[in-house]
Amino acid sequence: MADQLLRAHWPSQAVAGPNFSSVIAPWCKSMWEAGHKLEIEIRLHEDAKTDKQRRFYHGVVLKQIALQARPNGQTHALAVWKEYFRDHFIGFKTVTYKDPMTGKKTRRRVRQSTEDLGVKGYSKLIDQVTAFAVTELGVRFPVDWATFEAREIDMETGEILG
């Protein structure tokens, strides 16, 4: 079973050539008839954070901070720094829930994830973390860090693989 991807940056692209009604809908129908479950994702193009941003944030920014930063003489793992910056720069949001048993509405704080950020939000986070690292932690980034291109990065450790 091959995945289908249709990118439409302008309305004319969704209508001209391969489009929803001539490509996507028949493919979905055939998959459903074959007993497959589908997951359909539609998002604004400019808000979809890129794998390159993730690789850069984990493989350069957070990795250099984990290697160099020593607040109070202590080092911390990449995952610790990632959580610190998520909390420091992204924070929480308040969500209202309805209790299905009582019908009562309650509000609670929910941790916001970097996965909730779009391209612009992720870029802003990278800028904020980088500025903080340089000014508050004394981290020095490699001269060629802005052109970083890693093939694969372990998202937990920041290790560059391959």
Secondary structure, 3 states (H helix, E strand, C coil): CCCCCCCCCCHHHHHCCCCHHHHHHHHHHHHHHCCCCCCCCCCCHHHCCCHHHHHHHHHHHHHHHHHHCCHHHCCCCHHHHHHHHHHHHHCEEEEEEECCCCCCEEEEEEECCHHHCCHHHHHHHHHHHHHHHHHHHCCCCCCCHHHCCCCEECCCCCCEEC
